[in-house]
Amino acid sequence: MKEFDSPDSINAGVLETFPYDGVEQEIACETAEFSAVCPFSGLPDIARVTIQYVPSDRCVELKSLKYYFLSYRNVGIYQEHATDRILTDLVRLLSPKRMTVTTDYNIRGGIHTVCRASHPQQTDS
């Protein structure tokens, strides 16, 4: 079985921003080309990633987001941890008013997984 990279090799340093000073709006970015490696099986995990956020004063530059996602390609990371890591890196970069990251993974072994993480965390009341 091929060895895979650790989550330490995820490159959040490629992420860039540009200033935003417009009206409050929700921005949605989506790609169906996200892939990482399951650290249990060594098989690829492929997902559609959707990022929805309301910017404070910065937006993420999309080509840099693409390169950030490419840095996951050989990383062994569980689906739930990948979702959390994407949210954490983007919140750190943008300080958005709110953000939700959803990963919708391709079915494998008859199981379909969707992970969703939000900032600020939403609580059931």
Residue, then its C-alpha position, 0 to 999 in steps of 0.5 A: m500500500k502506498e504511503f500518504d502525506s500527513p495533514d501537516s502537508i496541507n498548504a493553507g499558505v497558498l490561500e489569498t484574499f482580496p478586500y471586500d466593502g460591499v453590501e452584506q451578501e452570502i457567497a457560495c463556492e463549490t467544486a466537485e474535484f476535491s480529493a484526499v486519501c482515507p487513512f484507514s483504507g488508503l483509498p481516495d475520498i472524492a467529494r463535492v465541497t461547498i463553502q458558503y460565507v458572509p464576508s466581513d472585509r475580505c473574500v477568498e481568491l478562487k485560484s488560490l482556493k483551487y491550489y489549497f484544495l489540490s494540497y489535500r490530494n495525497v493527504g491521509i485525512y478522515q472526511e470529518h477532519a477534512t471538513d473541519r480543517i477547511l472551515t478552520d483554515l478559511v475562518r482564520l484567513l477571512s474572519p467571516k461573519r459566518m461560514t458553512v463548509t459542506t463536504d458531500y462524499n462519493i458513495r463508497g462501500g454503499i455509504h454516502t457521507v455528508c459533513r457540515a461544519s459552521h462558524p460560528q457554531q450553530t446550536d439547537s435551541 
